[in-house]
Amino acid sequence: MRRREDERFLTGRGRYTGDLRPEGLVHACFARTQMPAGRITAIDIESARTAPGVLAVLTAADLDANNIPDLPLDAEPPRDDGGKPAHTPRPLLIRDIFRFQGEPYAMVVAETAQQAADAAELITAEIEDLPFAVNIADALGADAPRLWEEADDNIAFARRVGGWDRIDSELKAATHVASLDFTISRVTAAPMEPRVSLGECGDGRYTLHTATQSPFAVRGRLAKDVFGVDPSMVRVLAHDVGGSFGMKGGMFSEDALVLWAARRCGRPVLWESGSDDHARDVEGRVELGLDADGGFTCLRVRARSNAGAYFSRRAMGIFGNMGGVAGTYRTPVIAAEVTGVFTNTVPITPYRGAGRPEATFIIERIIDRAAGELGIDPFELRRRNLIPADAMPWQTGLTFKYDCGDFAETMSRARKLADLGGFEARRNKAAARGRLRGIGIANPIEVAGGPASQPRKDDAWIGVAPDGTVELRPGCMSVGQGHETGLVELTAQLLGIDADSITFRQGDTDILPSGRGSGGSSGLVVGGSAIQRAAEALIEKGRAIAAEALEAAAADVVFEDGRYHVAGTDLAMTLAKVAAHATGDGGRFEAGAEFLPPAVTYPNGCHICEVEVDPETGVVELIRYVGVEDVGTVVNPVLVEGQMHGGIAQGVGQALGEAIVYDRESGQILTGSFLDYTMPVAGVMPEILLDNVVVPTAVNPLGAKGVGEAGTVGSLAATMNAVCNALSPLGVTHLDMPASPQRVWQAIRDAGS
């Protein structure tokens, strides 16, 4: 089934929040801090208040006067180190101390977006400069300025898990220990559609149109944490969403502020973003112990995550998914700790994979380091340490318990698809042309449908009208993945009907009791399973209606190919006739259901990336990319391929160019535009060869494992391994991302000197 939403998007008929123009629409713009830290002692808004078109200029004083609170913590900061956790409520508008460049301290509402922006430029603030630290090392220094005065330090959270009681002795007993200091760059999601929020307030209800992947979560925080009202008094609508990748998964201050401004002004208020939260930004050290045969005996990871200026549950992805450092390997003893550090930077939120790409990068880079030191082929070193398929289920050395998988078959198919045996010949030919050719392998594994500690449910609803049309309302949220195709196709298969008869409604908190939204590769795993449960409930409900109408026992009524018929007779009713009968009796032919998975799933794969490096310029060229994935049951191969392509491109983008960089001395962002933050373009991507190894899971009725994040989880490590492999003949054993031309060129020059 081809993607049914594409015609709407490609012909300009998508319905995004920024397209909405309700009557009386006005626009919002924010005055934001320009320094990394300071104390606002006075704000002058008079010039802005009298500027053309301005309806209101609002500050924290107005919030306080209307009893609008700061955003409370969404989780208790964990401190396994025994330290005192810092409670960091985030103000909607800064009233005094600010902690990163870009915090809003005043809001302008005007007739047009340009008038609002012009007026915001007229707002001035008297600021007392405060000391700051924008990197982890400076924030942890002995004389580091504390971001939160009531705290003892700048530790946002500290978690430790695994075999810490054994790791020291295991490392001492190892025949060989490979170690590596690593850095995983800070990035941002940069979706095609920026964050957009449109607030309306009428009949005592708040209505927010916004580009979000989690409408119900946003409604909950607005109702409980901001306005103190019953959730029924808040409606959140997400229409078409042009990319999210985790960043749009929560409520932002602007969501609340446009609703508050709409209530004050009595008119709809629209705001469109020019910047977003950041992601990744992890550094640390990893040590891998091996025996005389190259078997993995132990692994120790110490990671430090730059959490930004405020703590949030959404900054904990690096720890929640740290189990991925176990990889697909039999390492018996693993110890890991993650320390989150407050800095004067934009807070961290999830970005495609949210800790999974980082975990895979850590284990897959250290395996390449160990292979180089021991003189073992990297593919062979991985192969000999794989968990065998017949050993499933497998409890790893670090929290995760894999229920199924055939990792050896996945590697075998990837090896063949990538023609690994012919690589040395290709490398020699490249050398003859003056190029450095490299190949990188990664065996990613991720956790999906979680969180791992406590999976979350999803809802679905299906209704049939007397004319035979079927309406599907999923609790999951499509933000570009193709749910409008995949979930409709699934529903059509379950009901035995034509997909063209199904309408798809999503992203409206008024049409379902709750919904999981999008995230954690859960769309088919959890949302699709809820749809299956709803379809089963609908079929059973229809069986009773058909039995009554056909004057038969319900046990004799069979449902197949979209019809109910009495076994052994020609008596039959279509879904449409059942719906008409139900409606005639004053009822409705509909059913809702929810699905709570008993455990998470573990999509896994093998990625092989091949690159060439021009030693004169440092430019890295991707030659070919192979990805073999086990995502469980595949409903629509085209959607799987699309998800893999997009995910791989995002991992490649971070590996080769994307990085948010702060100047240590001034605290200013140096990569403030796409001239400096180098996104990958179409010409960067090579041919991508994909295959699937299908090992269905028993965790959900569909056997699906999830695919949304798989491409990124593998490509970050595979690409960096390929670059390092290309540079290895020159003596370069490691290069921190991004492998930009300048950094690669400098590494080559340093090696030569």
ChimeraX attribute file (.defattr): number of C-alpha atoms within 10 A of each C-alpha:
attribute: neighborCount
match mode: 1-to-1
recipient: residues
	/A:1	13
	/A:2	12
	/A:3	16
	/A:4	16
	/A:5	16
	/A:6	16
	/A:7	11
	/A:8	11
	/A:9	13
	/A:10	9
	/A:11	8
	/A:12	9
	/A:13	12
	/A:14	17
	/A:15	15
	/A:16	17
	/A:17	26
	/A:18	18
	/A:19	9
	/A:20	12
	/A:21	13
	/A:22	13
	/A:23	8
	/A:24	10
	/A:25	18
	/A:26	24
	/A:27	24
	/A:28	30
	/A:29	27
	/A:30	26
	/A:31	23
	/A:32	20
	/A:33	21
	/A:34	14
	/A:35	21
	/A:36	27
	/A:37	25
	/A:38	21
	/A:39	17
	/A:40	18
	/A:41	12
	/A:42	13
	/A:43	15
	/A:44	12
	/A:45	20
	/A:46	12
	/A:47	13
	/A:48	23
	/A:49	21
	/A:50	13
	/A:51	16
	/A:52	14
	/A:53	17
	/A:54	22
	/A:55	19
	/A:56	18
	/A:57	24
	/A:58	19
	/A:59	21
	/A:60	21
	/A:61	14
	/A:62	13
	/A:63	18
	/A:64	12
	/A:65	8
	/A:66	10
	/A:67	12
	/A:68	20
	/A:69	17
	/A:70	19
	/A:71	19
	/A:72	15
	/A:73	16
	/A:74	13
	/A:75	12
	/A:76	13
	/A:77	22
	/A:78	18
	/A:79	18
	/A:80	16
	/A:81	12
	/A:82	8
	/A:83	15
	/A:84	17
	/A:85	21
	/A:86	24
	/A:87	18
	/A:88	19
	/A:89	15
	/A:90	17
	/A:91	20
	/A:92	24
	/A:93	25
	/A:94	21
	/A:95	20
	/A:96	15
	/A:97	17
	/A:98	27
	/A:99	27
	/A:100	27
	/A:101	19
	/A:102	18
	/A:103	21
	/A:104	22
	/A:105	23
	/A:106	26
	/A:107	27
	/A:108	28
	/A:109	30
	/A:110	26
	/A:111	17
	/A:112	18
	/A:113	19
	/A:114	14
	/A:115	21
	/A:116	28
	/A:117	20
	/A:118	18
	/A:119	27
	/A:120	26
	/A:121	16
	/A:122	15
	/A:123	22
	/A:124	16
	/A:125	16
	/A:126	12
	/A:127	18
	/A:128	13
	/A:129	14
	/A:130	15
	/A:131	14
	/A:132	25
	/A:133	26
	/A:134	26
	/A:135	21
	/A:136	22
	/A:137	14
	/A:138	15
	/A:139	23
	/A:140	18
	/A:141	12
	/A:142	9
	/A:143	8
	/A:144	15
	/A:145	19
	/A:146	20
	/A:147	28
	/A:148	18
	/A:149	10
	/A:150	11
	/A:151	16
	/A:152	12
	/A:153	22
	/A:154	23
	/A:155	28
	/A:156	31
	/A:157	28
	/A:158	22
	/A:159	17
	/A:160	17
	/A:161	17
	/A:162	19
	/A:163	19
	/A:164	15
	/A:165	10
	/A:166	13
	/A:167	20
	/A:168	13
	/A:169	11
	/A:170	19
	/A:171	20
	/A:172	11
	/A:173	15
	/A:174	17
	/A:175	15
	/A:176	19
	/A:177	19
	/A:178	19
	/A:179	19
	/A:180	18
	/A:181	15
	/A:182	20
	/A:183	21
	/A:184	22
	/A:185	21
	/A:186	20
	/A:187	21
	/A:188	22
	/A:189	22
	/A:190	18
	/A:191	15
	/A:192	10
	/A:193	17
	/A:194	20
	/A:195	27
	/A:196	20
	/A:197	26
	/A:198	30
	/A:199	26
	/A:200	24
	/A:201	22
	/A:202	12
	/A:203	6
	/A:204	9
	/A:205	16
	/A:206	25
	/A:207	20
	/A:208	28
	/A:209	25
	/A:210	30
	/A:211	28
	/A:212	34
	/A:213	28
	/A:214	29
	/A:215	32
	/A:216	28
	/A:217	19
	/A:218	24
	/A:219	25
	/A:220	19
	/A:221	20
	/A:222	28
	/A:223	19
	/A:224	12
	/A:225	18
	/A:226	20
	/A:227	19
	/A:228	14
	/A:229	15
	/A:230	12
	/A:231	18
	/A:232	14
	/A:233	16
	/A:234	23
	/A:235	22
	/A:236	24
	/A:237	22
	/A:238	24
	/A:239	22
	/A:240	22
	/A:241	26
	/A:242	22
	/A:243	22
	/A:244	26
	/A:245	25
	/A:246	22
	/A:247	26
	/A:248	29
	/A:249	22
	/A:250	19
	/A:251	19
	/A:252	17
	/A:253	16
	/A:254	25
	/A:255	23
	/A:256	24
	/A:257	24
	/A:258	25
	/A:259	28
	/A:260	22
	/A:261	24
	/A:262	23
	/A:263	19
	/A:264	11
	/A:265	16
	/A:266	13
	/A:267	20
	/A:268	24
	/A:269	29
	/A:270	32
	/A:271	24
	/A:272	19
	/A:273	13
	/A:274	8
	/A:275	14
	/A:276	19
	/A:277	19
	/A:278	23
	/A:279	30
	/A:280	28
	/A:281	22
	/A:282	22
	/A:283	20
	/A:284	18
	/A:285	16
	/A:286	20
	/A:287	21
	/A:288	24
	/A:289	25
	/A:290	23
	/A:291	14
	/A:292	10
	/A:293	9
	/A:294	19
	/A:295	19
	/A:296	25
	/A:297	23
	/A:298	28
	/A:299	30
	/A:300	23
	/A:301	23
	/A:302	16
	/A:303	23
	/A:304	23
	/A:305	27
	/A:306	29
	/A:307	31
	/A:308	29
	/A:309	26
	/A:310	25
	/A:311	28
	/A:312	24
	/A:313	14
	/A:314	21
	/A:315	26
	/A:316	28
	/A:317	21
	/A:318	27
	/A:319	25
	/A:320	20
	/A:321	25
	/A:322	29
	/A:323	27
	/A:324	29
	/A:325	31
	/A:326	26
	/A:327	25
	/A:328	29
	/A:329	21
	/A:330	20
	/A:331	22
	/A:332	16
	/A:333	23
	/A:334	25
	/A:335	22
	/A:336	22
	/A:337	19
	/A:338	24
	/A:339	26
	/A:340	27
	/A:341	24
	/A:342	30
	/A:343	30
	/A:344	29
	/A:345	27
	/A:346	23
	/A:347	21
	/A:348	29
	/A:349	26
	/A:350	27
	/A:351	28
	/A:352	26
	/A:353	30
	/A:354	28
	/A:355	27
	/A:356	29
	/A:357	31
	/A:358	29
	/A:359	27
	/A:360	29
	/A:361	30
	/A:362	29
	/A:363	25
	/A:364	27
	/A:365	24
	/A:366	23
	/A:367	24
	/A:368	27
	/A:369	21
	/A:370	24
	/A:371	19
	/A:372	16
	/A:373	13
	/A:374	16
	/A:375	10
	/A:376	14
	/A:377	13
	/A:378	20
	/A:379	19
	/A:380	11
	/A:381	20
	/A:382	24
	/A:383	17
	/A:384	16
	/A:385	17
	/A:386	20
	/A:387	22
	/A:388	19
	/A:389	14
	/A:390	10
	/A:391	13
	/A:392	14
	/A:393	13
	/A:394	18
	/A:395	14
	/A:396	23
	/A:397	22
	/A:398	22
	/A:399	18
	/A:400	23
	/A:401	19
	/A:402	20
	/A:403	17
	/A:404	22
	/A:405	29
	/A:406	21
	/A:407	23
	/A:408	20
	/A:409	17
	/A:410	23
	/A:411	26
	/A:412	13
	/A:413	20
	/A:414	25
	/A:415	19
	/A:416	11
	/A:417	17
	/A:418	20
	/A:419	11
	/A:420	15
	/A:421	10
	/A:422	9
	/A:423	15
	/A:424	13
	/A:425	10
	/A:426	14
	/A:427	20
	/A:428	14
	/A:429	14
	/A:430	16
	/A:431	13
	/A:432	10
	/A:433	10
	/A:434	13
	/A:435	18
	/A:436	24
	/A:437	30
	/A:438	28
	/A:439	27
	/A:440	26
	/A:441	30
	/A:442	33
	/A:443	30
	/A:444	32
	/A:445	28
	/A:446	33
	/A:447	29
	/A:448	30
	/A:449	26
	/A:450	23
	/A:451	16
	/A:452	18
	/A:453	11
	/A:454	13
	/A:455	15
	/A:456	19
	/A:457	21
	/A:458	25
	/A:459	27
	/A:460	28
	/A:461	25
	/A:462	24
	/A:463	21
	/A:464	23
	/A:465	19
	/A:466	19
	/A:467	12
	/A:468	18
	/A:469	18
	/A:470	25
	/A:471	19
	/A:472	23
	/A:473	24
	/A:474	34
	/A:475	34
	/A:476	30
	/A:477	31
	/A:478	28
	/A:479	24
	/A:480	16
	/A:481	21
	/A:482	22
	/A:483	25
	/A:484	22
	/A:485	21
	/A:486	24
	/A:487	26
	/A:488	28
	/A:489	21
	/A:490	22
	/A:491	24
	/A:492	20
	/A:493	16
	/A:494	19
	/A:495	21
	/A:496	14
	/A:497	20
	/A:498	16
	/A:499	20
	/A:500	12
	/A:501	14
	/A:502	21
	/A:503	15
	/A:504	15
	/A:505	16
	/A:506	23
	/A:507	30
	/A:508	21
	/A:509	23
	/A:510	13
	/A:511	15
	/A:512	17
	/A:513	13
	/A:514	20
	/A:515	27
	/A:516	22
	/A:517	26
	/A:518	25
	/A:519	30
	/A:520	22
	/A:521	23
	/A:522	30
	/A:523	31
	/A:524	27
	/A:525	31
	/A:526	34
	/A:527	29
	/A:528	29
	/A:529	28
	/A:530	29
	/A:531	31
	/A:532	25
	/A:533	22
	/A:534	27
	/A:535	26
	/A:536	17
	/A:537	18
	/A:538	22
	/A:539	24
	/A:540	15
	/A:541	15
	/A:542	27
	/A:543	25
	/A:544	17
	/A:545	22
	/A:546	31
	/A:547	22
	/A:548	13
	/A:549	15
	/A:550	17
	/A:551	11
	/A:552	16
	/A:553	13
	/A:554	17
	/A:555	11
	/A:556	14
	/A:557	21
	/A:558	16
	/A:559	22
	/A:560	13
	/A:561	13
	/A:562	18
	/A:563	22
	/A:564	25
	/A:565	22
	/A:566	21
	/A:567	14
	/A:568	8
	/A:569	7
	/A:570	8
	/A:571	14
	/A:572	18
	/A:573	22
	/A:574	19
	/A:575	27
	/A:576	19
	/A:577	21
	/A:578	27
	/A:579	26
	/A:580	20
	/A:581	20
	/A:582	20
	/A:583	14
	/A:584	11
	/A:585	10
	/A:586	8
	/A:587	11
	/A:588	17
	/A:589	22
	/A:590	21
	/A:591	21
	/A:592	22
	/A:593	19
	/A:594	21
	/A:595	22
	/A:596	17
	/A:597	21
	/A:598	14
	/A:599	19
	/A:600	28
	/A:601	32
	/A:602	25
	/A:603	27
	/A:604	29
	/A:605	31
	/A:606	27
	/A:607	31
	/A:608	29
	/A:609	28
	/A:610	27
	/A:611	26
	/A:612	24
	/A:613	24
	/A:614	17
	/A:615	19
	/A:616	13
	/A:617	13
	/A:618	20
	/A:619	18
	/A:620	22
	/A:621	18
	/A:622	22
	/A:623	17
	/A:624	17
	/A:625	24
	/A:626	26
	/A:627	32
	/A:628	26
	/A:629	30
	/A:630	28
	/A:631	28
	/A:632	26
	/A:633	20
	/A:634	21
	/A:635	17
	/A:636	17
	/A:637	14
	/A:638	15
	/A:639	21
	/A:640	22
	/A:641	19
	/A:642	16
	/A:643	21
	/A:644	25
	/A:645	20
	/A:646	17
	/A:647	25
	/A:648	27
	/A:649	23
	/A:650	23
	/A:651	25
	/A:652	29
	/A:653	25
	/A:654	28
	/A:655	25
	/A:656	26
	/A:657	21
	/A:658	26
	/A:659	25
	/A:660	20
	/A:661	19
	/A:662	19
	/A:663	12
	/A:664	13
	/A:665	9
	/A:666	13
	/A:667	22
	/A:668	18
	/A:669	18
	/A:670	14
	/A:671	16
	/A:672	13
	/A:673	11
	/A:674	10
	/A:675	8
	/A:676	14
	/A:677	18
	/A:678	17
	/A:679	19
	/A:680	17
	/A:681	9
	/A:682	8
	/A:683	8
	/A:684	15
	/A:685	18
	/A:686	16
	/A:687	11
	/A:688	15
	/A:689	17
	/A:690	18
	/A:691	17
	/A:692	20
	/A:693	21
	/A:694	18
	/A:695	17
	/A:696	20
	/A:697	22
	/A:698	16
	/A:699	18
	/A:700	22
	/A:701	17
	/A:702	20
	/A:703	20
	/A:704	30
	/A:705	33
	/A:706	28
	/A:707	30
	/A:708	29
	/A:709	29
	/A:710	33
	/A:711	30
	/A:712	29
	/A:713	33
	/A:714	36
	/A:715	36
	/A:716	30
	/A:717	30
	/A:718	33
	/A:719	33
	/A:720	32
	/A:721	31
	/A:722	26
	/A:723	31
	/A:724	26
	/A:725	25
	/A:726	24
	/A:727	24
	/A:728	18
	/A:729	12
	/A:730	15
	/A:731	14
	/A:732	17
	/A:733	17
	/A:734	21
	/A:735	17
	/A:736	15
	/A:737	23
	/A:738	22
	/A:739	25
	/A:740	19
	/A:741	19
	/A:742	13
	/A:743	18
	/A:744	27
	/A:745	19
	/A:746	15
	/A:747	21
	/A:748	20
	/A:749	14
	/A:750	12
	/A:751	14
	/A:752	10
	/A:753	6
